Amino acid sequence: MKFSENLFGMFQRMHSVDDYEGSGLGLALVKKMIESLGGKVWITGEVGKGACTYFTLNQEDILK
């Protein structure tokens, strides 16, 4: 979890390309979109158990 903020950086990957496909842009784009709507996004997890991604949005901003 000490590296969780790195997950939201552009082209940041915690695994090699051989382990998982992708460019490392997905979570960076999610964070940018959520924060542009005034929300917050974060990740929690445990080694060997998995991780969850959460976000919040203001109710007034949901239907923009």
PyMOL commands that set and color helices and strands:
alter all, ss='L'
color gray80, all
select helices_A, chain A and resi 4-8+26-36+59-61
alter helices_A, ss='H'
color red, helices_A
select strands_A, chain A and resi 40-46+50-56
alter strands_A, ss='S'
color yellow, strands_A
deselect
rebuild
show_as cartoon
